[in-house]
Structure formats: C-alpha cells, structure tokens
C-alpha cells in the first residue's frame, strides 16, 4: 500500500481490532461460550458537570450495521457529562472484534466536536470556519470537518472532505499566492484573484504578507474597491505583538474611510480564549489546530449484563442504564428498569434493531440540536 491507511474493508470486517480481542474470540469459541450481553460505552460513570459533544454516531452505526445486535445511542449532537452514550445488546462474539474501531469512531469525533463547539460558543454571532485539517492525517479530514459542522461551525476548508460529506469547502488565498507575485506586487495578486475565481467566491484579501497590516488593508481596498468583501489577518505569532490592537487599528482605518462594510477576518493559532478576546473587533475567525488537534474523549466499552444478570468489573457500574435531560439542563443517569426523573427526557434512543439501521442522520438538524442543548446545559460558559 502506498499510504499507511487501514482500508475501509478491513474496518468493516472487524480487522481494525486489538489483538487481544482475537485471542478472546479464540478462547470463547474453544470453550463453547458465547453469552448474551449488554455493553455500554461511557467516558465517566456519573455526571461531572463538564459537558462534551457526542459525535461519530454515523460511522459507529455503519460499523455495526448488519450484525445481529440491538444498539441504542444518544442522538448525535447531544452534550453529555457522564453515563452511557451507547448501549449494545447481543451475543458477545457477534460484536467483540468491533470494539476497537467503534471506540475510535466515537472518541476522536467527540473530541473534535467538543472543541469546535467551544470555538462556536466563544463567538456565537460571528463566522467561524474550520481550517485545521493540515495538522492531521488526511484520512480523517472528513471526520474533522463533519464534526466541526456538527458543532455549529459555518464552514471548512478541506476539498476532499467536502466530497465525502456532501458539503462544499471554502477558502480564498494563502500567503503563497502573494509570494508568487513578489514583494511590492500585492495589488497584482489581489486583482488576479478577483479576475480568476468564480463570482460565488468571497473576495477576501490576505493583508499581512510583506508590510504592515493596515497598509496592506488600505491597498487592498484601493485595488478591489467595492468588490472587496473582507480582509484576512493571519500574522504569525512571532511577529504579531498585540493582535487585538492590530485588528482594532485595521477596523478603525477601514471605518474612518467609509469602509464599514468590509469585514475583518482573523486566523492563526486561535482558540476560544483568543476568540473571546477579539470578538468585539473582528467579524470572523478561522480555527485550525484547536479543533483538528483535539484530544479524543476516553470512551470505554464495558459489559454490564451477562445472560440477564447485572455485572461489571471493579470501578464500573453494573446494569443496563438510561440517561435523561431535565428542563434545567441536568444530565441524569439511572437504571433503565427504574423510574427516571419526572420531568426528564430519555436520551438513549434506538439506533439499530437486529442490525438494521432505524435512525436517519441529518447533519443540519444535529447541529441545531447541539447549539440549542449547549445553551440549555450551559456548555463551557
């Protein structure tokens, strides 16, 4: 193989597994044991107050689709802070070898979506775009961009990812374009871009390549006139100084010359802290590594019932569970055969029944759920 990528067929076969699951299957088959079990995916047993955003459900569902199992899961785009996010019921050998890939699908996407939601919540009324797939293996670009959209980000940059998730990538110009025209020829680069790209592409001029950000911004305005939609400031951190002050200067000089309609878009090493610091002076943000480089959530899959009897390993909670959302944003965990909170809505919903997918995946609806429920639970306020 040219690239170090596990092929899709190997994942679907259950070969993307830890070797000890192969040994487990061999041992159970040798012993003639294949119990009927309930297993649950959890990160924390009890609510912690630190919410994360559940993602990766679509891939997880397709991984288990066709296996003789029943699966319940939180809807994608649900904030959670403890208790199970997914429950699998079936004969253990039917899904044992899929645990590794299942946890990978859920853990990584949930981590990315959680960080993307933090960025979204830092500037709820501004344009926020995902720019970070250059920091990760290209084989997971679609997961990163879909998770970013799930969390409410307005767009993304990776073209191939867009083809996978059926969304169009966006972007304008890198510093390389300006450098190819040479120092002093920024106007030629901006004009060439304006002439070359289609009318649906925003005219956003990168304005920090060779000279002061204010100088290049005003030159871009002169070069493109009313065609200019925004300027982008992407000054490297080693030369940035007080970035907020730079952005305020750019905004001031634009407004002073009657260009209030020209937006100021910023990028480069931004996370929620930086966005909050800039959100009253900038109109949009490109977020890179903070989203794409997010740590995966440490999910585990644990057997909690064997042949109808509640059971667990030490440190885990036995028995089949349900989780509930209450109107005040509470996240409650309880045994599934007991009464839940009187005003609570159960969150674990059918995903697969005897291997058949019984849920549709609507990314726009999931994003709306994520933003509304994040407000409800006070996500990372």
Backbone torsions as a table, in degrees:
resi	resn	phi	psi	omega
1	UNK	NA	140.8	-177.9
2	UNK	-70.8	-45.6	-178.4
3	UNK	-108.3	151.3	178.4
4	UNK	-82.0	72.7	-178.3
5	UNK	-127.9	126.7	174.5
6	UNK	-69.4	123.6	-176.2
7	UNK	-69.0	153.3	-178.4
8	UNK	-56.6	-37.8	-178.2
9	UNK	-63.2	-37.1	179.8
10	UNK	-66.8	-37.7	177.4
11	UNK	-64.6	-45.5	-178.4
12	UNK	-63.7	-31.2	178.6
13	UNK	-76.9	-12.8	-174.9
14	UNK	88.9	12.2	-179.2
15	UNK	-79.7	-17.5	177.6
16	UNK	-82.4	63.8	-172.1
17	UNK	-127.4	161.4	171.1
18	UNK	-76.1	141.9	-173.2
19	UNK	-58.6	-29.0	-176.4
20	UNK	-70.3	-18.1	172.6
21	UNK	-72.0	-34.3	173.7
22	UNK	-62.2	-42.6	178.5
23	UNK	-64.2	-37.3	179.3
24	UNK	-63.9	-44.4	178.5
25	UNK	-61.5	-44.9	178.6
26	UNK	-58.4	-44.6	-176.0
27	UNK	-66.9	-46.9	-179.7
28	UNK	-64.7	-39.4	177.7
29	UNK	-65.5	-40.0	177.7
30	UNK	-62.1	-38.7	-177.6
31	UNK	-84.9	-5.4	-179.2
32	UNK	69.5	30.4	-179.0
33	UNK	-114.9	132.4	175.5
34	UNK	-152.8	75.1	-173.4
35	UNK	-69.1	156.5	172.5
36	UNK	-85.1	123.4	-171.7
37	UNK	-129.3	160.8	165.5
38	UNK	-116.8	128.7	178.8
39	UNK	-126.4	145.6	-177.4
40	UNK	-127.3	143.1	175.2
41	UNK	-96.4	121.7	178.9
42	UNK	-139.2	155.8	168.7
43	UNK	-105.7	-48.2	176.8
44	UNK	-126.5	141.5	-177.0
45	UNK	-71.9	-41.3	-179.0
46	UNK	-116.3	155.6	176.5
47	UNK	-56.1	138.1	-176.6
48	UNK	-111.3	-16.2	-174.3
49	UNK	89.2	-12.4	178.0
50	UNK	-102.0	100.4	-173.6
51	UNK	-80.7	146.9	171.4
52	UNK	-125.9	163.6	-174.9
53	UNK	-107.6	118.6	-174.4
54	UNK	-72.0	127.3	-179.8
55	UNK	-146.1	174.1	-179.6
56	UNK	85.9	6.1	-173.9
57	UNK	-66.9	-38.8	-178.4
58	UNK	-60.5	-48.8	179.0
59	UNK	-64.2	-41.7	179.3
60	UNK	-61.8	-40.7	-179.7
61	UNK	-63.7	-43.5	-179.5
62	UNK	-69.9	-28.3	175.9
63	UNK	-63.4	-42.5	-175.8
64	UNK	-91.4	-10.1	-178.6
65	UNK	-60.2	134.9	-179.6
66	UNK	93.5	-14.3	174.9
67	UNK	-83.2	149.4	-178.9
68	UNK	-78.1	66.1	-177.7
69	UNK	-134.7	156.5	168.9
70	UNK	-104.4	135.5	-178.6
71	UNK	-132.1	132.5	171.1
72	UNK	-117.9	147.7	-178.4
73	UNK	-155.0	158.0	168.7
74	UNK	-61.7	148.8	170.4
75	UNK	-61.9	142.7	176.8
76	UNK	-63.0	143.1	-175.6
77	UNK	87.8	18.2	177.8
78	UNK	-99.5	123.0	171.6
79	UNK	-70.1	140.8	179.4
80	UNK	-144.6	156.4	178.0
81	UNK	-138.8	21.5	177.7
82	UNK	159.1	165.4	-179.4
83	UNK	79.8	175.7	-176.9
84	UNK	-70.6	144.7	172.7
85	UNK	-106.3	-15.2	179.5
86	UNK	-152.7	146.5	177.8
87	UNK	-133.7	131.8	179.8
88	UNK	-119.1	133.3	176.1
89	UNK	-127.4	130.0	178.8
90	UNK	170.0	-179.4	174.2
91	UNK	-70.5	132.7	-167.9
92	UNK	-57.2	-41.8	-175.8
93	UNK	-66.4	-17.4	-180.0
94	UNK	-72.9	-21.2	-179.0
95	UNK	-133.7	3.6	-173.5
96	UNK	-55.6	-44.2	-173.2
97	UNK	-76.8	-5.3	-178.7
98	UNK	-93.2	-3.4	-174.3
99	UNK	-59.4	-44.2	-175.7
100	UNK	-60.4	-50.5	-179.1
101	UNK	-67.2	-38.1	179.2
102	UNK	-58.7	-49.6	-179.6
103	UNK	-65.1	-36.0	177.3
104	UNK	-63.3	-45.4	177.6
105	UNK	-57.3	-46.3	-175.6
106	UNK	-75.7	-44.1	-172.8
107	UNK	-64.8	-47.8	-174.0
108	UNK	-71.6	-46.1	-179.3
109	UNK	-63.6	-38.5	179.2
110	UNK	-64.9	-40.0	177.0
111	UNK	-62.1	-45.0	179.8
112	UNK	-64.8	-46.0	-179.0
113	UNK	-62.5	-37.8	179.8
114	UNK	-62.6	-46.8	179.1
115	UNK	-67.3	-36.2	177.9
116	UNK	-64.2	-38.6	178.2
117	UNK	-66.6	-35.4	174.7
118	UNK	-60.5	-44.1	178.9
119	UNK	-64.2	-42.1	178.9
120	UNK	-60.7	-44.6	-177.8
121	UNK	-69.9	-20.6	179.6
122	UNK	-72.6	-25.7	179.0
123	UNK	-142.7	72.1	-170.4
124	UNK	-64.4	-22.1	-176.0
125	UNK	-107.1	9.4	-176.7
126	UNK	-113.8	165.8	174.1
127	UNK	-75.0	126.1	176.7
128	UNK	-130.1	124.1	-175.7
129	UNK	-119.2	150.4	177.2
130	UNK	-91.9	119.0	-176.2
131	UNK	-119.5	13.6	-161.4
132	UNK	-101.0	4.9	-172.5
133	UNK	-69.6	-12.9	174.9
134	UNK	-66.7	-14.2	-178.7
135	UNK	-92.4	-4.3	-174.2
136	UNK	-129.1	168.0	178.1
137	UNK	-59.8	131.9	-176.3
138	UNK	-60.0	-21.0	-178.9
139	UNK	-67.8	-16.9	-179.9
140	UNK	-109.3	12.7	-176.8
141	UNK	-59.8	-41.0	-178.7
142	UNK	-65.2	-37.3	176.9
143	UNK	-61.9	-44.0	-179.2
144	UNK	-61.9	-48.8	-175.1
145	UNK	-69.7	-38.5	178.0
146	UNK	-65.3	-40.4	179.1
147	UNK	-64.9	-35.3	177.6
148	UNK	-66.1	-43.1	177.3
149	UNK	-65.6	-39.0	177.4
150	UNK	-56.4	-37.9	-178.7
151	UNK	-81.0	0.3	175.1
152	UNK	100.5	4.8	176.3
153	UNK	-66.3	153.8	-169.3
154	UNK	-86.0	-15.9	-178.8
155	UNK	-178.6	-176.4	-174.6
156	UNK	-154.6	173.1	-171.1
157	UNK	-112.2	-16.9	-169.3
158	UNK	-83.9	118.6	-174.4
159	UNK	-65.9	-49.1	-178.5
160	UNK	-63.9	-37.2	177.0
161	UNK	-61.3	-39.7	178.8
162	UNK	-62.1	-35.9	178.1
163	UNK	-66.8	-34.8	180.0
164	UNK	-70.8	-43.7	-174.1
165	UNK	-97.2	6.9	176.1
166	UNK	59.9	45.9	173.7
167	UNK	-136.2	151.0	-177.9
168	UNK	-89.6	129.7	176.2
169	UNK	-73.5	158.1	179.1
170	UNK	-129.8	165.5	178.3
171	UNK	158.2	161.2	-176.8
172	UNK	-123.5	-84.8	-174.8
173	UNK	-140.0	145.4	172.9
174	UNK	-98.2	172.6	175.0
175	UNK	-60.7	-29.8	-178.8
176	UNK	-56.7	-35.7	179.2
177	UNK	-62.3	-47.2	179.0
178	UNK	-62.8	-40.9	-179.0
179	UNK	-64.7	-34.5	179.0
180	UNK	-65.8	-26.4	177.0
181	UNK	-85.7	-22.0	175.6
182	UNK	94.6	156.7	-178.4
183	UNK	-61.1	134.3	-179.0
184	UNK	90.1	-7.3	-177.6
185	UNK	-113.2	29.0	-179.4
186	UNK	-58.6	-40.6	-179.5
187	UNK	-59.7	-39.4	179.6
188	UNK	-63.5	-38.6	179.1
189	UNK	-67.0	-45.6	-179.3
190	UNK	-64.1	-41.4	-179.7
191	UNK	-67.4	-40.0	179.0
192	UNK	-62.1	-41.7	177.0
193	UNK	-60.7	-45.7	-178.3
194	UNK	-61.3	-37.0	-179.4
195	UNK	-76.7	-29.2	-170.5
196	UNK	-86.7	-42.2	-170.4
197	UNK	-86.1	158.8	-176.5
198	UNK	-66.3	163.2	-176.9
199	UNK	-66.2	-20.1	179.7
200	UNK	-80.0	-8.7	-179.5
201	UNK	-87.2	125.0	179.4
202	UNK	-60.7	143.7	176.6
203	UNK	-87.9	93.6	-179.2
204	UNK	-117.0	114.3	-177.5
205	UNK	-94.3	128.2	175.5
206	UNK	-78.0	124.6	-166.5
207	UNK	-129.1	53.5	175.7
208	UNK	-156.4	29.5	-171.4
209	UNK	-81.8	-51.2	-174.0
210	UNK	-115.1	-32.8	-173.9
211	UNK	-129.0	-173.3	-179.2
212	UNK	-55.6	144.2	-176.1
213	UNK	-61.4	-39.3	178.2
214	UNK	-66.1	-43.8	179.6
215	UNK	-58.1	-49.9	-177.8
216	UNK	-68.3	-34.2	177.6
217	UNK	-61.0	-47.7	-178.1
218	UNK	-68.8	-32.3	175.7
219	UNK	-68.3	-37.0	177.9
220	UNK	-65.6	-39.6	177.5
221	UNK	-61.4	-44.3	178.9
222	UNK	-64.5	-36.9	-175.9
223	UNK	-73.5	-40.1	-173.6
224	UNK	-107.4	-14.9	176.7
225	UNK	57.2	-134.4	-176.1
226	UNK	-69.8	-12.8	178.2
227	UNK	-73.0	-20.1	-176.2
228	UNK	-72.7	122.0	177.3
229	UNK	-88.3	-46.4	-175.1
230	UNK	-152.7	164.2	166.1
231	UNK	-114.2	149.1	176.8
232	UNK	-114.8	131.3	177.4
233	UNK	-110.7	117.6	-174.4
234	UNK	-130.4	31.7	-174.7
235	UNK	-54.8	128.7	179.1
236	UNK	-59.3	145.2	-173.1
237	UNK	-60.7	-28.9	-178.4
238	UNK	-69.6	-17.3	-179.5
239	UNK	-117.3	6.0	-166.2
240	UNK	-78.1	-40.2	-173.2
241	UNK	66.5	-135.2	178.4
242	UNK	-87.0	95.9	-173.2
243	UNK	-63.6	-39.7	178.8
244	UNK	-59.0	-41.8	-179.4
245	UNK	-65.1	-39.1	178.4
246	UNK	-61.1	-47.1	-178.5
247	UNK	-64.5	-38.9	178.6
248	UNK	-64.3	-38.2	177.6
249	UNK	-62.8	-45.5	179.6
250	UNK	-59.7	-46.5	-179.3
251	UNK	-63.2	-41.7	-179.3
252	UNK	-60.5	-49.2	-176.0
253	UNK	-68.0	-34.0	174.3
254	UNK	-63.4	-49.4	-178.1
255	UNK	-64.2	-38.0	-177.8
256	UNK	-63.6	-23.7	-179.6
257	UNK	-103.8	13.3	175.7
258	UNK	80.7	22.2	-178.1
259	UNK	-109.3	46.4	-179.9
260	UNK	-62.8	-22.6	-178.1
261	UNK	-81.6	-7.7	176.5
262	UNK	-85.4	120.3	-178.1
263	UNK	-80.2	161.1	175.3
264	UNK	-119.2	114.6	-178.0
265	UNK	-110.3	133.4	-176.5
266	UNK	-121.9	151.8	179.9
267	UNK	-155.7	171.1	177.7
268	UNK	104.1	94.7	174.5
269	UNK	69.2	30.1	-176.5
270	UNK	-93.5	141.6	170.6
271	UNK	-136.2	-173.7	-177.4
272	UNK	-56.2	-39.3	-179.0
273	UNK	-62.3	-47.6	-179.0
274	UNK	-66.7	-39.2	179.8
275	UNK	-62.4	-44.7	179.2
276	UNK	-61.8	-33.7	-179.9
277	UNK	-69.9	-23.9	-174.2
278	UNK	-110.1	-5.7	-164.7
279	UNK	-69.6	-14.2	175.6
280	UNK	-92.8	-2.1	-178.8
281	UNK	-123.9	-13.1	179.5
282	UNK	-116.9	158.0	-176.6
283	UNK	-104.2	-16.9	-178.9
284	UNK	-162.6	163.8	-171.4
285	UNK	-141.8	137.8	169.3
286	UNK	-105.4	119.7	-176.9
287	UNK	-110.1	125.5	-176.1
288	UNK	-107.5	-99.4	-173.1
289	UNK	-59.4	-27.8	-179.3
290	UNK	-60.2	-34.9	178.2
291	UNK	-86.4	-54.8	-172.1
292	UNK	-68.2	-29.7	-175.9
293	UNK	-95.1	16.0	-177.7
294	UNK	-58.7	142.1	175.2
295	UNK	-68.9	134.8	174.4
296	UNK	-61.5	148.1	175.7
297	UNK	-75.4	138.5	-172.3
298	UNK	-83.5	70.3	176.9
299	UNK	-74.8	151.3	171.8
300	UNK	-133.9	151.6	174.9
301	UNK	-109.5	120.0	-175.5
302	UNK	-126.3	134.6	172.7
303	UNK	-71.8	127.6	-177.7
304	UNK	-121.3	-2.9	178.3
305	UNK	-155.2	133.5	178.5
306	UNK	-128.7	121.7	179.9
307	UNK	48.3	43.6	175.1
308	UNK	86.0	-3.6	-179.8
309	UNK	-106.3	131.1	176.7
310	UNK	-64.1	137.4	-177.5
311	UNK	-158.9	156.4	173.3
312	UNK	-164.3	161.5	170.8
313	UNK	-78.7	166.7	178.8
314	UNK	-58.1	138.4	177.3
315	UNK	88.1	-4.3	177.1
316	UNK	-119.3	161.3	-174.9
317	UNK	-98.9	126.5	-178.1
318	UNK	-78.1	160.9	173.0
319	UNK	93.0	149.3	177.6
320	UNK	-69.0	133.3	-172.8
321	UNK	-121.8	164.3	170.4
322	UNK	-132.4	152.8	175.5
323	UNK	-121.7	151.5	-172.6
324	UNK	-134.6	147.9	170.1
325	UNK	-110.0	128.3	177.2
326	UNK	-100.3	160.4	-175.5
327	UNK	-57.1	-27.4	179.9
328	UNK	-82.7	7.2	179.5
329	UNK	89.9	7.1	179.4
330	UNK	-70.5	148.6	178.2
331	UNK	-119.5	111.4	-172.1
332	UNK	-114.9	143.2	179.5
333	UNK	-118.5	133.3	177.7
334	UNK	-153.6	167.7	176.2
335	UNK	-66.8	140.9	-172.9
336	UNK	-67.6	-25.2	-177.8
337	UNK	-93.0	10.6	177.3
338	UNK	-112.3	163.2	177.0
339	UNK	-66.9	134.3	173.8
340	UNK	-87.1	-175.4	176.7
341	UNK	-56.5	140.7	-174.6
342	UNK	-57.7	-35.1	-177.8
343	UNK	-106.7	17.2	-176.1
344	UNK	-92.0	143.4	174.3
345	UNK	-99.7	125.6	177.7
346	UNK	-66.4	137.0	-173.8
347	UNK	-102.7	-27.7	177.3
348	UNK	-75.9	115.3	-175.5
349	UNK	-122.0	156.3	-179.5
350	UNK	-56.9	135.6	176.5
351	UNK	-119.4	-47.7	176.0
352	UNK	-132.5	142.9	172.2
353	UNK	-128.7	115.6	-174.4
354	UNK	50.1	42.7	176.1
355	UNK	82.8	-4.3	-178.8
356	UNK	-95.9	130.8	-179.8
357	UNK	-69.4	125.6	-177.4
358	UNK	-119.0	17.4	-179.7
359	UNK	-135.7	143.1	174.3
360	UNK	-98.0	156.9	-179.0
361	UNK	-115.7	110.8	180.0
362	UNK	-115.9	105.3	-174.0
363	UNK	-63.3	-39.9	-179.6
364	UNK	-64.7	-42.4	179.3
365	UNK	-66.1	-38.5	178.9
366	UNK	-65.2	-37.2	178.2
367	UNK	-66.4	-42.2	176.7
368	UNK	-60.4	-41.9	178.7
369	UNK	-61.8	-44.9	-178.0
370	UNK	-59.1	-45.6	-177.1
371	UNK	-70.0	-41.1	-179.9
372	UNK	-67.9	-43.7	-177.8
373	UNK	-73.0	-29.9	175.9
374	UNK	-62.1	-39.8	176.8
375	UNK	-65.7	-39.5	-177.8
376	UNK	-64.8	-39.1	-177.0
377	UNK	-93.2	-2.7	-178.5
378	UNK	69.4	44.2	-175.9
379	UNK	-58.0	118.4	173.4
380	UNK	44.9	46.9	178.8
381	UNK	-72.3	NA	NA
